[in-house]
Amino acid sequence: MNYLIGLLLIVFGAPLVGIIGRVIENSGRQGVGKTISIGGYLAVLGLAVWLIIGSL
């Protein structure tokens, strides 16, 4: 089950966090938007990899 959740995070979660960060960045909060975009993307990918490796 964790493997499936990890794959879903990679396919849907990481790009969604990137899009949310980009929207915040374009609304005038460039520093916050960039931080959420990059940091959130890496955090979601790290969580997904942790779930996938943990399920093997």
Biopython code that builds the backbone (N, CA, C, O; Angstrom):
import numpy as np
from Bio.PDB.StructureBuilder import StructureBuilder

atoms = [
    (1, "MET", "N", (0.817, -1.192, 0.000)),
    (1, "MET", "CA", (0.000, 0.000, 0.000)),
    (1, "MET", "C", (0.868, 1.265, 0.000)),
    (1, "MET", "O", (0.551, 2.237, -0.686)),
    (2, "ASN", "N", (1.960, 1.248, 0.771)),
    (2, "ASN", "CA", (2.847, 2.412, 0.807)),
    (2, "ASN", "C", (3.473, 2.684, -0.554)),
    (2, "ASN", "O", (3.732, 3.833, -0.912)),
    (3, "TYR", "N", (3.712, 1.612, -1.310)),
    (3, "TYR", "CA", (4.285, 1.767, -2.645)),
    (3, "TYR", "C", (3.334, 2.574, -3.537)),
    (3, "TYR", "O", (3.755, 3.478, -4.258)),
    (4, "LEU", "N", (2.052, 2.229, -3.472)),
    (4, "LEU", "CA", (1.052, 2.932, -4.279)),
    (4, "LEU", "C", (0.929, 4.395, -3.853)),
    (4, "LEU", "O", (0.831, 5.286, -4.696)),
    (5, "ILE", "N", (0.936, 4.633, -2.556)),
    (5, "ILE", "CA", (0.858, 6.011, -2.060)),
    (5, "ILE", "C", (2.080, 6.806, -2.518)),
    (5, "ILE", "O", (1.952, 7.967, -2.908)),
    (6, "GLY", "N", (3.260, 6.191, -2.474)),
    (6, "GLY", "CA", (4.470, 6.857, -2.938)),
    (6, "GLY", "C", (4.406, 7.214, -4.406)),
    (6, "GLY", "O", (4.800, 8.310, -4.805)),
    (7, "LEU", "N", (3.909, 6.288, -5.210)),
    (7, "LEU", "CA", (3.774, 6.576, -6.642)),
    (7, "LEU", "C", (2.768, 7.693, -6.905)),
    (7, "LEU", "O", (2.995, 8.549, -7.761)),
    (8, "LEU", "N", (1.666, 7.685, -6.175)),
    (8, "LEU", "CA", (0.672, 8.748, -6.334)),
    (8, "LEU", "C", (1.239, 10.107, -5.923)),
    (8, "LEU", "O", (0.934, 11.124, -6.545)),
    (9, "LEU", "N", (2.057, 10.121, -4.882)),
    (9, "LEU", "CA", (2.697, 11.373, -4.487)),
    (9, "LEU", "C", (3.632, 11.890, -5.574)),
    (9, "LEU", "O", (3.687, 13.092, -5.834)),
    (10, "ILE", "N", (4.364, 10.980, -6.204)),
    (10, "ILE", "CA", (5.268, 11.406, -7.270)),
    (10, "ILE", "C", (4.489, 11.922, -8.472)),
    (10, "ILE", "O", (4.845, 12.947, -9.055)),
    (11, "VAL", "N", (3.436, 11.221, -8.840)),
    (11, "VAL", "CA", (2.687, 11.576, -10.051)),
    (11, "VAL", "C", (1.824, 12.816, -9.844)),
    (11, "VAL", "O", (1.767, 13.682, -10.718)),
    (12, "PHE", "N", (1.151, 12.910, -8.693)),
    (12, "PHE", "CA", (0.207, 14.006, -8.494)),
    (12, "PHE", "C", (0.646, 15.029, -7.439)),
    (12, "PHE", "O", (0.467, 16.232, -7.633)),
    (13, "GLY", "N", (1.210, 14.566, -6.345)),
    (13, "GLY", "CA", (1.524, 15.457, -5.232)),
    (13, "GLY", "C", (2.632, 16.446, -5.520)),
    (13, "GLY", "O", (2.479, 17.644, -5.278)),
    (14, "ALA", "N", (3.748, 15.955, -6.037)),
    (14, "ALA", "CA", (4.899, 16.837, -6.281)),
    (14, "ALA", "C", (4.587, 17.930, -7.313)),
    (14, "ALA", "O", (4.900, 19.095, -7.067)),
    (15, "PRO", "N", (3.983, 17.593, -8.455)),
    (15, "PRO", "CA", (3.646, 18.673, -9.394)),
    (15, "PRO", "C", (2.628, 19.656, -8.827)),
    (15, "PRO", "O", (2.690, 20.849, -9.128)),
    (16, "LEU", "N", (1.687, 19.173, -8.007)),
    (16, "LEU", "CA", (0.689, 20.061, -7.413)),
    (16, "LEU", "C", (1.338, 21.063, -6.471)),
    (16, "LEU", "O", (0.972, 22.238, -6.472)),
    (17, "VAL", "N", (2.297, 20.615, -5.665)),
    (17, "VAL", "CA", (3.018, 21.523, -4.769)),
    (17, "VAL", "C", (3.802, 22.546, -5.596)),
    (17, "VAL", "O", (3.851, 23.722, -5.235)),
    (18, "GLY", "N", (4.409, 22.115, -6.688)),
    (18, "GLY", "CA", (5.128, 23.037, -7.566)),
    (18, "GLY", "C", (4.217, 24.090, -8.167)),
    (18, "GLY", "O", (4.587, 25.260, -8.262)),
    (19, "ILE", "N", (3.021, 23.672, -8.575)),
    (19, "ILE", "CA", (2.059, 24.612, -9.156)),
    (19, "ILE", "C", (1.580, 25.609, -8.104)),
    (19, "ILE", "O", (1.459, 26.802, -8.385)),
    (20, "ILE", "N", (1.307, 25.124, -6.894)),
    (20, "ILE", "CA", (0.871, 26.027, -5.819)),
    (20, "ILE", "C", (1.964, 27.046, -5.505)),
    (20, "ILE", "O", (1.674, 28.228, -5.318)),
    (21, "GLY", "N", (3.201, 26.604, -5.447)),
    (21, "GLY", "CA", (4.310, 27.523, -5.216)),
    (21, "GLY", "C", (4.451, 28.547, -6.328)),
    (21, "GLY", "O", (4.748, 29.715, -6.074)),
    (22, "ARG", "N", (4.237, 28.105, -7.564)),
    (22, "ARG", "CA", (4.326, 29.020, -8.710)),
    (22, "ARG", "C", (3.221, 30.070, -8.669)),
    (22, "ARG", "O", (3.457, 31.234, -8.992)),
    (23, "VAL", "N", (2.018, 29.662, -8.273)),
    (23, "VAL", "CA", (0.906, 30.609, -8.157)),
    (23, "VAL", "C", (1.206, 31.644, -7.080)),
    (23, "VAL", "O", (0.966, 32.834, -7.289)),
    (24, "ILE", "N", (1.723, 31.217, -5.938)),
    (24, "ILE", "CA", (2.080, 32.153, -4.866)),
    (24, "ILE", "C", (3.194, 33.081, -5.333)),
    (24, "ILE", "O", (3.194, 34.273, -5.028)),
    (25, "GLU", "N", (4.143, 32.521, -6.076)),
    (25, "GLU", "CA", (5.255, 33.337, -6.580)),
    (25, "GLU", "C", (4.754, 34.400, -7.554)),
    (25, "GLU", "O", (5.228, 35.535, -7.524)),
    (26, "ASN", "N", (3.814, 34.050, -8.407)),
    (26, "ASN", "CA", (3.284, 35.003, -9.382)),
    (26, "ASN", "C", (2.335, 36.015, -8.774)),
    (26, "ASN", "O", (2.039, 37.034, -9.398)),
    (27, "SER", "N", (1.847, 35.751, -7.555)),
    (27, "SER", "CA", (0.947, 36.701, -6.910)),
    (27, "SER", "C", (1.697, 37.817, -6.194)),
    (27, "SER", "O", (1.076, 38.688, -5.586)),
    (28, "GLY", "N", (3.012, 37.798, -6.259)),
    (28, "GLY", "CA", (3.788, 38.881, -5.683)),
    (28, "GLY", "C", (4.686, 38.466, -4.537)),
    (28, "GLY", "O", (5.564, 39.235, -4.145)),
    (29, "ARG", "N", (4.499, 37.298, -3.997)),
    (29, "ARG", "CA", (5.332, 36.804, -2.887)),
    (29, "ARG", "C", (6.396, 35.889, -3.460)),
    (29, "ARG", "O", (6.325, 34.671, -3.298)),
    (30, "GLN", "N", (7.380, 36.467, -4.126)),
    (30, "GLN", "CA", (8.345, 35.674, -4.883)),
    (30, "GLN", "C", (9.208, 34.786, -4.008)),
    (30, "GLN", "O", (9.443, 33.631, -4.362)),
    (31, "GLY", "N", (9.686, 35.282, -2.885)),
    (31, "GLY", "CA", (10.543, 34.481, -2.013)),
    (31, "GLY", "C", (9.797, 33.317, -1.391)),
    (31, "GLY", "O", (10.296, 32.193, -1.356)),
    (32, "VAL", "N", (8.592, 33.595, -0.897)),
    (32, "VAL", "CA", (7.787, 32.551, -0.280)),
    (32, "VAL", "C", (7.372, 31.517, -1.317)),
    (32, "VAL", "O", (7.424, 30.314, -1.062)),
    (33, "GLY", "N", (6.962, 31.991, -2.484)),
    (33, "GLY", "CA", (6.540, 31.082, -3.549)),
    (33, "GLY", "C", (7.660, 30.177, -4.015)),
    (33, "GLY", "O", (7.443, 28.987, -4.246)),
    (34, "LYS", "N", (8.846, 30.723, -4.156)),
    (34, "LYS", "CA", (10.000, 29.924, -4.581)),
    (34, "LYS", "C", (10.358, 28.891, -3.513)),
    (34, "LYS", "O", (10.688, 27.749, -3.833)),
    (35, "THR", "N", (10.291, 29.296, -2.250)),
    (35, "THR", "CA", (10.588, 28.370, -1.156)),
    (35, "THR", "C", (9.586, 27.227, -1.113)),
    (35, "THR", "O", (9.974, 26.067, -0.976)),
    (36, "ILE", "N", (8.309, 27.539, -1.228)),
    (36, "ILE", "CA", (7.285, 26.495, -1.228)),
    (36, "ILE", "C", (7.421, 25.617, -2.455)),
    (36, "ILE", "O", (7.272, 24.398, -2.366)),
    (37, "SER", "N", (7.701, 26.216, -3.592)),
    (37, "SER", "CA", (7.814, 25.459, -4.832)),
    (37, "SER", "C", (8.955, 24.448, -4.772)),
    (37, "SER", "O", (8.754, 23.269, -5.064)),
    (38, "ILE", "N", (10.134, 24.894, -4.400)),
    (38, "ILE", "CA", (11.308, 24.014, -4.389)),
    (38, "ILE", "C", (11.327, 23.135, -3.150)),
    (38, "ILE", "O", (11.502, 21.922, -3.257)),
    (39, "GLY", "N", (11.151, 23.724, -1.984)),
    (39, "GLY", "CA", (11.202, 22.967, -0.738)),
    (39, "GLY", "C", (10.070, 21.957, -0.622)),
    (39, "GLY", "O", (10.288, 20.819, -0.208)),
    (40, "GLY", "N", (8.871, 22.370, -0.984)),
    (40, "GLY", "CA", (7.733, 21.458, -0.931)),
    (40, "GLY", "C", (7.875, 20.319, -1.920)),
    (40, "GLY", "O", (7.542, 19.173, -1.618)),
    (41, "TYR", "N", (8.372, 20.644, -3.104)),
    (41, "TYR", "CA", (8.591, 19.620, -4.128)),
    (41, "TYR", "C", (9.586, 18.574, -3.629)),
    (41, "TYR", "O", (9.351, 17.373, -3.767)),
    (42, "LEU", "N", (10.683, 19.025, -3.056)),
    (42, "LEU", "CA", (11.690, 18.086, -2.538)),
    (42, "LEU", "C", (11.163, 17.296, -1.347)),
    (42, "LEU", "O", (11.474, 16.114, -1.203)),
    (43, "ALA", "N", (10.371, 17.934, -0.493)),
    (43, "ALA", "CA", (9.810, 17.236, 0.666)),
    (43, "ALA", "C", (8.842, 16.137, 0.229)),
    (43, "ALA", "O", (8.867, 15.033, 0.773)),
    (44, "VAL", "N", (7.997, 16.435, -0.743)),
    (44, "VAL", "CA", (7.042, 15.433, -1.233)),
    (44, "VAL", "C", (7.784, 14.295, -1.917)),
    (44, "VAL", "O", (7.442, 13.129, -1.719)),
    (45, "LEU", "N", (8.786, 14.613, -2.712)),
    (45, "LEU", "CA", (9.561, 13.548, -3.358)),
    (45, "LEU", "C", (10.305, 12.703, -2.326)),
    (45, "LEU", "O", (10.371, 11.481, -2.460)),
    (46, "GLY", "N", (10.864, 13.340, -1.302)),
    (46, "GLY", "CA", (11.545, 12.593, -0.248)),
    (46, "GLY", "C", (10.598, 11.660, 0.491)),
    (46, "GLY", "O", (10.948, 10.515, 0.776)),
    (47, "LEU", "N", (9.407, 12.140, 0.800)),
    (47, "LEU", "CA", (8.407, 11.306, 1.457)),
    (47, "LEU", "C", (8.004, 10.135, 0.569)),
    (47, "LEU", "O", (7.876, 9.006, 1.043)),
    (48, "ALA", "N", (7.806, 10.401, -0.713)),
    (48, "ALA", "CA", (7.425, 9.343, -1.643)),
    (48, "ALA", "C", (8.514, 8.277, -1.750)),
    (48, "ALA", "O", (8.220, 7.081, -1.734)),
    (49, "VAL", "N", (9.752, 8.705, -1.856)),
    (49, "VAL", "CA", (10.861, 7.741, -1.941)),
    (49, "VAL", "C", (10.957, 6.940, -0.652)),
    (49, "VAL", "O", (11.196, 5.734, -0.696)),
    (50, "TRP", "N", (10.776, 7.589, 0.496)),
    (50, "TRP", "CA", (10.818, 6.903, 1.779)),
    (50, "TRP", "C", (9.714, 5.837, 1.853)),
    (50, "TRP", "O", (9.954, 4.727, 2.328)),
    (51, "LEU", "N", (8.518, 6.172, 1.389)),
    (51, "LEU", "CA", (7.426, 5.203, 1.397)),
    (51, "LEU", "C", (7.694, 4.039, 0.467)),
    (51, "LEU", "O", (7.428, 2.887, 0.810)),
    (52, "ILE", "N", (8.224, 4.341, -0.717)),
    (52, "ILE", "CA", (8.495, 3.273, -1.694)),
    (52, "ILE", "C", (9.602, 2.355, -1.187)),
    (52, "ILE", "O", (9.469, 1.134, -1.258)),
    (53, "ILE", "N", (10.672, 2.917, -0.686)),
    (53, "ILE", "CA", (11.789, 2.085, -0.193)),
    (53, "ILE", "C", (11.341, 1.293, 1.033)),
    (53, "ILE", "O", (11.731, 0.136, 1.192)),
    (54, "GLY", "N", (10.541, 1.889, 1.890)),
    (54, "GLY", "CA", (10.068, 1.202, 3.070)),
    (54, "GLY", "C", (9.141, 0.023, 2.770)),
    (54, "GLY", "O", (9.013, -0.897, 3.577)),
    (55, "SER", "N", (8.504, 0.061, 1.616)),
    (55, "SER", "CA", (7.573, -1.013, 1.281)),
    (55, "SER", "C", (8.264, -2.179, 0.570)),
    (55, "SER", "O", (7.642, -3.218, 0.353)),
    (56, "LEU", "N", (9.530, -2.023, 0.207)),
    (56, "LEU", "CA", (10.211, -3.100, -0.507)),
    (56, "LEU", "C", (10.758, -4.155, 0.425)),
    (56, "LEU", "O", (11.360, -5.128, -0.029)),
]
sb = StructureBuilder()
sb.init_structure("model")
sb.init_model(0)
sb.init_chain("A")
sb.init_seg("    ")
for serial, (resi, resn, name, xyz) in enumerate(atoms, 1):
    if name == "N":
        sb.init_residue(resn, " ", resi, " ")
    sb.init_atom(name, np.array(xyz, "f"), 0.0, 1.0, " ", f" {name:<3s}", serial, name[0])
structure = sb.get_structure()
